[in-house]
Amino acid sequence: MKVHSPYKSKGGFGRLLNALRYSAKGLNAAFRHEAAFRQELLAACVLVPAAIFLARSVVEALLLIGVLVFVLIVELVNSALEALADTITLDHHPLIGRAKDLGSAAVLLAILFATAVWVTVLGARFGAWS
């Protein structure tokens, strides 16, 4: 027996508009409530123009910008996980603590990956690797 959620839409163009509205609400909530997201967004606002200026090709620019977007995506997922965990309980619980730590580790890995890509591309751009 299949159970349908009353919160799931049926589809169509209205579903797309609702999805866009929910996404905008999520981005707004992240900006308003998450300091780490604001910091990473500020870094992206500085680094995106730098990527366009420094890149030697469109693919290189997309790579530099893509890793910045990846960091923001992972931060959003981590923030969602933390909000959900805090909704369940604000008391210390080892599994919730582990979940939050895992989310934080995911953000760290995304930042390290973005840094490695930027260092590699800039090193190649300015001849450090030749």
C-alpha positions in Angstrom: 0.0 0.0 0.0 1.5 3.3 -1.1 1.0 6.3 1.1 1.0 9.8 -0.4 2.2 12.8 1.5 -0.3 15.7 1.5 2.7 18.0 1.1 3.8 16.6 -2.2 2.6 18.5 -5.3 1.0 16.8 -8.3 3.4 18.3 -10.8 3.2 20.7 -13.7 4.2 24.3 -14.0 2.8 25.2 -10.6 5.2 22.7 -9.1 8.1 24.4 -10.8 7.0 27.8 -9.5 6.6 26.4 -6.0 10.0 24.8 -6.1 11.5 28.1 -7.1 9.7 29.9 -4.3 10.9 27.3 -1.7 14.5 27.6 -3.0 14.4 31.4 -2.7 13.1 31.0 0.9 15.9 28.6 1.6 18.6 30.9 0.2 17.1 33.8 2.2 17.0 31.7 5.4 20.6 30.7 4.9 21.7 34.3 4.3 19.7 35.6 7.4 20.6 32.8 9.8 23.9 31.2 8.8 27.1 33.2 9.4 29.2 30.6 7.6 27.0 30.8 4.5 27.3 34.6 4.5 31.1 34.4 4.8 31.3 31.8 2.0 29.0 33.9 -0.2 31.1 37.0 0.4 34.2 35.0 -0.7 32.3 33.8 -3.8 31.3 37.4 -4.6 35.0 38.4 -4.6 36.3 35.2 -6.3 33.8 34.9 -9.1 35.0 38.1 -10.9 38.6 37.0 -10.1 37.9 33.7 -11.8 36.5 35.3 -14.9 39.5 37.7 -15.0 42.2 35.0 -14.3 40.8 32.1 -16.2 42.5 31.2 -19.5 39.4 29.6 -20.9 35.6 29.2 -20.3 36.2 25.8 -19.0 38.8 27.0 -16.5 36.4 29.8 -15.4 33.6 27.3 -14.9 35.9 25.1 -12.9 36.9 27.9 -10.6 33.3 29.1 -10.2 32.0 25.6 -9.9 34.0 24.7 -6.8 32.8 27.9 -5.2 29.2 26.9 -5.9 30.0 23.4 -4.6 31.1 24.9 -1.2 27.8 26.9 -1.0 25.8 23.8 -1.8 27.5 21.7 0.9 27.1 24.5 3.4 23.4 24.7 2.6 23.0 20.9 3.2 25.0 21.2 6.4 22.9 24.0 7.6 19.7 22.0 6.8 21.1 19.1 8.8 21.9 21.3 11.8 18.5 22.9 11.7 16.8 19.5 11.6 19.0 18.2 14.4 18.2 21.3 16.6 14.5 20.8 15.9 14.7 17.2 17.3 16.6 18.3 20.5 18.9 20.9 21.8 20.2 18.5 24.4 23.5 16.8 23.9 23.0 13.5 22.1 26.0 11.6 20.7 24.4 10.7 17.4 23.2 14.2 16.7 26.6 15.5 17.6 28.1 13.0 15.2 25.7 14.1 12.4 26.7 17.7 13.0 30.4 16.8 13.0 29.9 14.9 9.7 28.2 17.9 8.1 31.0 20.1 9.2 33.6 17.7 7.9 31.8 17.8 4.5 32.1 21.5 4.4 35.8 21.3 5.3 36.4 18.8 2.5 34.5 21.1 0.0 36.6 24.1 1.0 39.9 22.1 0.8 38.9 20.8 -2.6 38.0 24.3 -3.8 41.3 25.6 -2.4 43.2 22.8 -4.2 41.5 23.6 -7.5 42.2 27.4 -7.2 45.9 26.8 -6.2 46.3 24.4 -9.2 44.7 26.6 -11.7 46.5 29.8 -10.5 49.8 27.9 -10.3 49.4 26.8 -13.9 48.3 30.3 -14.9 51.3 32.0 -13.4 53.9 29.4 -14.4 54.5 27.9 -11.0 54.1 24.4 -12.5 56.3 24.8 -15.6 
